[in-house]
Amino acid sequence: MGKIATPPLNDSTNGWNRILPPRRPHPSLQADILVDWVVVGAGQAGLAAARRLAENRPGDRIALVEAGEAGDGAQGRNAGFIIDTPHNIGSSLEALATARDYITLARAAIQSLEEQVRKHNIQCDWEAIGKLHTAVTPRGISQILAPTRKTLEALNEPYTWFEGDSLHQRIGFKHFSAGIHTPGAILVNPAALSRGLADNLPPNVTVYENTPVTTATLSPEIRLATPHGSIRAGKAILAVSVFAEQFGILRNRLIPISACASLSRQLSKEEQEKLAGLPSWGLTPANSFVGVTVRRTRDQRILIRQNMRYQPQLRREESSYNAVRLHHQDLFDRWFPALKGVTIEHTWSGFICISRNSGAGFGEVTPNVYSSVCDNGLGWTKGTISGLLIADKATGIDNPLITTYEALGRAAGLPPRPFRDIGIRARFSWELWRNRHEA
Ligand SMILES: Cc1cc2nc3c(=O)[nH]c(=O)nc-3n(C[C@H](O)[C@H](O)[C@H](O)COP(=O)(O)OP(=O)(O)OC[C@H]3O[C@@H](n4cnc5c(N)ncnc54)[C@H](O)[C@@H]3O)c2cc1C
């Protein structure tokens, strides 16, 4: 029996959640239950897996168990980009084939999410306005944007190149010097979308929120303990992201990274007029570790996402947010001098699960137990499609996209700690130093 030593501990800082109306969570588990399937984790992967399982097996009983509340894990703490083209693509034939596979999978995920948003009228500020991939320096332009442009051309993907004034006029500020706009990305309030997906699952899924799994036995029988009840299940899907190792799976393969984001207060009508450019936009940085993701949201706030850290202890202290907030306020004041007096209202952090080779933790990990983790920071597309496909795989549905997903690779092994920590920290420092111009 495996004890979960460090279950998720979500604080109440998530700005996307705090700007939404209060929501009543599904009741926590208060009994001992027997189900056909248990899905652990209500992130993008778990929500998609539970939904597809229910569609594939309408007569089965499915429990979806979440330690916190829907929309308050990483699924609701991200920057809200649903991205259909890979960020930085190599130019080899193999890299192009991988990019094509990614695009196919990402668009299948977007189609599935859009269907849910329309069907259930989920109010999540869904905006099909594309996104800009931006660079600050000539080096960022020549090393990242120019090759990305070439690759988009090779893939026959539409894009528009913006540079200097043409970029500044779109976004209303001058920090970035060039950007590639790709039209297929969607921008959302991620907490609103996650809540909406969790609240509109098929009737044979029972959602238990505020129900952390505290001990897990996966073999020979699946038995999970939670604070006020237990679950016995025929089969399980573990969609627990960076917490997977604690369930005894994917040991020494996953790299937990924490990232911070902030939202400003809402701009007044007068402030909106002062901020030139389009009424809403989103941009991702050439280097996602060093650079800054920025959005002008549909409800007229500025989002800043930055400050990534290797966090093997799976906790980021709330006390560290103040320094991040001050830094984000400083960036805001420098970039938007016309908006003097507009304050950063919310700062929070969340976990991203990456691997050394960008591979995933997808498949059957032990008889009757499947995992859908490690989307390498692309939760909305890779996480969603991974959840849908793991449910198909577990129920024996012959979906050709399973092979496409598996071709993206399996999370590679890492050395044991403390060698892993030393190696990752050294690599991180090198990346930060090498790309410091893009900060
Ligand atoms: C600041 C930030 C910005 C980001 N920006 C973007 C972006 O713009 N676009 C994008 O696509 N991705 C983005 N990401 C990444 C994205 O949020 C993640 O990749 C995605 O949420 C991972 O989905 P998941 O379902 O695998 O895991 P999660 O969303 O982390 O869900 C896993 C769930 O499992 C639950 N869980 C874990 N252990 C237990 C347990 N013992 N018992 C019960 N439940 C448990 C957790 O509470 C959690 O809710 C960003 C992430 C951060 C932090």
The ligand as a MOL file (V3000), in Angstrom:
LIG
                    3D

  0  0  0     0  0            999 V3000
M  V30 BEGIN CTAB
M  V30 COUNTS 53 58 0 0 0
M  V30 BEGIN ATOM
M  V30 1 C 1.4850 29.4470 -14.8200 0
M  V30 2 C 1.1990 28.3850 -15.8370 0
M  V30 3 C 0.9140 28.7340 -17.1550 0
M  V30 4 C 0.6240 27.7410 -18.0920 0
M  V30 5 N 0.1860 28.1070 -19.3370 0
M  V30 6 C -0.3280 27.1710 -20.1710 0
M  V30 7 C -1.0000 27.5490 -21.3510 0
M  V30 8 O -1.1590 28.7340 -21.6450 0
M  V30 9 N -1.4890 26.5730 -22.1550 0
M  V30 10 C -1.3740 25.2370 -21.8290 0
M  V30 11 O -1.8440 24.3880 -22.6040 0
M  V30 12 N -0.7720 24.8450 -20.6990 0
M  V30 13 C -0.2620 25.7740 -19.8530 0
M  V30 14 N 0.2830 25.3920 -18.6670 0
M  V30 15 C 0.4310 23.9620 -18.3680 0
M  V30 16 C -0.8920 23.2960 -17.9830 0
M  V30 17 O -1.5700 23.9970 -16.9850 0
M  V30 18 C -0.5860 21.8910 -17.4930 0
M  V30 19 O 0.2250 21.2810 -18.4470 0
M  V30 20 C -1.8700 21.0830 -17.3370 0
M  V30 21 O -2.7320 21.6860 -16.3940 0
M  V30 22 C -1.5810 19.6600 -16.9290 0
M  V30 23 O -2.7980 18.9430 -16.9840 0
M  V30 24 P -2.9550 17.5840 -16.2000 0
M  V30 25 O -4.3680 17.1630 -16.3270 0
M  V30 26 O -1.8880 16.6430 -16.6110 0
M  V30 27 O -2.5830 17.9810 -14.7060 0
M  V30 28 P -3.2480 18.9960 -13.6830 0
M  V30 29 O -4.0480 20.0460 -14.3460 0
M  V30 30 O -2.1610 19.3860 -12.7660 0
M  V30 31 O -4.2740 18.0620 -12.9380 0
M  V30 32 C -3.8540 17.0110 -12.1160 0
M  V30 33 C -4.8310 16.9600 -10.9810 0
M  V30 34 O -4.5380 15.7990 -10.1940 0
M  V30 35 C -4.9060 16.1080 -8.8880 0
M  V30 36 N -4.2300 15.1820 -7.9820 0
M  V30 37 C -2.8910 14.9540 -7.8500 0
M  V30 38 N -2.6440 14.0990 -6.8460 0
M  V30 39 C -3.8600 13.7380 -6.3390 0
M  V30 40 C -4.2520 12.9020 -5.2730 0
M  V30 41 N -3.3740 12.2910 -4.4640 0
M  V30 42 N -5.5840 12.7630 -5.0410 0
M  V30 43 C -6.5100 13.3970 -5.8240 0
M  V30 44 N -6.1670 14.2340 -6.8170 0
M  V30 45 C -4.8610 14.4120 -7.0780 0
M  V30 46 C -4.4160 17.5460 -8.6980 0
M  V30 47 O -5.0840 18.2030 -7.6330 0
M  V30 48 C -4.7070 18.1660 -10.0520 0
M  V30 49 O -5.9070 18.9230 -10.0880 0
M  V30 50 C 0.6450 26.3640 -17.7130 0
M  V30 51 C 0.9220 26.0120 -16.3940 0
M  V30 52 C 1.1970 27.0000 -15.4530 0
M  V30 53 C 1.4700 26.5890 -14.0330 0
M  V30 END ATOM
M  V30 BEGIN BOND
M  V30 1 1 1 2
M  V30 2 1 2 3
M  V30 3 2 2 52
M  V30 4 2 3 4
M  V30 5 1 4 5
M  V30 6 1 4 50
M  V30 7 2 5 6
M  V30 8 1 6 7
M  V30 9 1 6 13
M  V30 10 2 7 8
M  V30 11 1 7 9
M  V30 12 1 9 10
M  V30 13 2 10 11
M  V30 14 1 10 12
M  V30 15 2 12 13
M  V30 16 1 13 14
M  V30 17 1 14 15
M  V30 18 1 14 50
M  V30 19 1 15 16
M  V30 20 1 16 17
M  V30 21 1 16 18
M  V30 22 1 18 19
M  V30 23 1 18 20
M  V30 24 1 20 21
M  V30 25 1 20 22
M  V30 26 1 22 23
M  V30 27 1 23 24
M  V30 28 2 24 25
M  V30 29 1 24 26
M  V30 30 1 24 27
M  V30 31 1 27 28
M  V30 32 2 28 29
M  V30 33 1 28 30
M  V30 34 1 28 31
M  V30 35 1 31 32
M  V30 36 1 32 33
M  V30 37 1 33 34
M  V30 38 1 33 48
M  V30 39 1 34 35
M  V30 40 1 35 36
M  V30 41 1 35 46
M  V30 42 1 36 37
M  V30 43 1 36 45
M  V30 44 2 37 38
M  V30 45 1 38 39
M  V30 46 1 39 40
M  V30 47 2 39 45
M  V30 48 1 40 41
M  V30 49 2 40 42
M  V30 50 1 42 43
M  V30 51 2 43 44
M  V30 52 1 44 45
M  V30 53 1 46 47
M  V30 54 1 46 48
M  V30 55 1 48 49
M  V30 56 2 50 51
M  V30 57 1 51 52
M  V30 58 1 52 53
M  V30 END BOND
M  V30 END CTAB
M  END
